[in-house]
Amino acid sequence: MKIKDLRFTEKKWDFVKPFHIANNVSTSKVNIEVELILSDGTIGLGESSSSFRVNGESGAAIFQLQKEILEMIKDLDVRDYRRIFAKLDAYSRTAPSLKAAIQFATLHAFSRSISTPVYQILGGMKDFVETDKTVSIGSLEETVHDAKEIFEAGHKVIKMKVGEDVKSDVARVLAVNDEIKGVRYVIDANTGYTAKEALRFIDAMYRNDVPVGIFEQPVPAEDFEGLKIIRQGSMYPVGADESAKTKYDVMRLIKEGAVDYVNIKLMKSGLSDALAIVEMCNSAGIGLMIGCMSESGAGVSQSVHFAAGTGAFTYHDLDSHLLLKNVDPVGFRQEKDRQYPILY
């Protein structure tokens, strides 16, 4: 089960409609498909979805690391996957999405070699997870239309993007809440508010009885004090995403009492840091959600297997394959909002 080769392939995916979050609009995404080849020909698959906005990554730059990383992990045995994880941890902190893809490809090759799904290697705590689906920033009419479609497709949690204008954000969320009953909301400002704006927004939600499960990343990533102020003044749980890239960030968030939830994304941290963050948050009584960063079906599979294997998450935001054109699930089966990890 020794590693013999590593191949990278760029793949471009178009969004079904422009994906609009606070101060950013995307129409397409270029990801890197990773194939890790063992000496017997077994291939492990992974996907890197880089983000300059979140991680400072450049997809073109990390694509050039193929030869160097292969030299580092060649002839290592995937059964000793934590040794491989440790080498990748020590290699660089500038390409976390690539680290995630190679770490998962290592587990996937091991999985295929022993005919056991990755989620069972990781503990097999759940047979399926339930994902939300996201409504990006748009007009009030577009927002209500998209939210109703999501609800009718069977999702019990809807993620709402906000963060550019408090007044219009409040109007959009309240319009959806008036139309749809029986769901919960993850509200994600993607660093777009000041602390004062965030408190104004959350006060409007509370006064109108909006069932918010998490108020996610209301302020800039570096504003830990702002997160703490909002948490102290919020009637709803406050979560960190862009502020929680690595286990060291999460350690600081816990120490400062800044959040109620942490959003783990494998593309931010890799599997190794994600496993550490799970244990840290469990020990500190901090809730967990898991998210994605424009991965295709193969990339979302990595998080589905991680989430089902660890069973650590209250909220699952694993919907990016549903927002891209011509993307099928790979490594899991999608039934309404449920995602079942499989051997593949």
PyMOL commands that set and color helices and strands:
alter all, ss='L'
color gray80, all
select helices_A, chain A and resi 52-55+59-63+66-73+78-91+96-114+118-121+140-152+166-179+195-207+224-233+247-255+266-284+297-310+320-323
alter helices_A, ss='H'
color red, helices_A
select strands_A, chain A and resi 3-21+24-38+43-48+129-130+133-135+157-161+184-188+212-216+238-240+261-264+287-290+315-316+332-335+338-341
alter strands_A, ss='S'
color yellow, strands_A
deselect
rebuild
show_as cartoon
